[in-house]
Amino acid sequence: MKFTSVLMSAAAIGLSAVGINAQQNQPACSSIYTRKEILSLTSSEWNLIRSILSAMQRDGWFPWFAYLHNQW
């Protein structure tokens, strides 16, 4: 038991001394999106939104999506 504690402590000290940082090993975000202002949507963007919402309603997903949205 003591050996395991000593080994874990030594490993933690060794890793910190080497400078291992999990955040440094993460890839950078390749695509960050900013939500577009609703008043600046083009007619083609509105048509796309309308068709998506209609398909969700037709396929029965819209009520479930609304339910989940209200739960969180």
C-alpha positions in Angstrom: 0.0 0.0 0.0 2.8 2.4 1.0 4.7 1.4 -2.1 1.8 2.3 -4.4 1.4 5.7 -2.7 5.1 6.4 -3.0 5.1 5.3 -6.7 2.1 7.5 -7.5 3.6 10.5 -5.8 6.9 10.0 -7.6 5.0 9.7 -10.9 3.1 12.9 -10.2 6.2 14.8 -9.3 8.1 13.5 -12.3 5.3 14.4 -14.7 5.1 17.9 -13.3 8.8 18.4 -13.5 8.8 17.4 -17.1 6.1 19.9 -17.8 3.4 17.7 -19.1 0.2 19.7 -19.5 -2.9 18.1 -20.9 -4.2 21.4 -22.3 -1.0 21.8 -24.4 -1.6 18.4 -26.0 -5.1 19.3 -27.2 -5.6 20.3 -30.8 -6.8 23.9 -31.4 -10.4 24.5 -32.3 -10.6 24.2 -36.1 -14.0 25.8 -36.5 -15.6 28.3 -34.2 -19.0 29.6 -35.2 -20.7 32.8 -34.2 -24.4 32.9 -34.2 -25.8 35.2 -36.8 -28.2 38.0 -35.9 -31.7 37.0 -36.8 -32.4 40.3 -38.4 -29.6 39.9 -40.9 -30.6 36.5 -42.3 -31.1 36.4 -46.1 -34.2 35.0 -47.7 -32.4 31.8 -48.6 -31.3 31.3 -45.0 -34.9 31.9 -43.8 -36.0 29.3 -46.4 -33.5 26.8 -45.1 -34.6 27.4 -41.5 -38.3 27.1 -42.6 -37.7 23.8 -44.4 -35.7 22.3 -41.5 -38.4 23.3 -39.0 -41.1 21.9 -41.3 -39.3 18.6 -41.7 -38.8 18.4 -37.9 -42.6 19.0 -37.4 -43.5 16.5 -40.2 -41.2 13.8 -38.8 -42.3 14.3 -35.2 -39.0 15.7 -33.9 -40.2 19.2 -33.2 -42.3 18.4 -30.1 -39.4 16.3 -28.7 -36.9 19.1 -29.4 -39.2 21.6 -27.7 -39.6 19.3 -24.7 -35.8 18.9 -24.3 -35.3 22.6 -24.8 -37.7 23.4 -21.9 -36.1 20.8 -19.6 -32.7 22.4 -19.6 
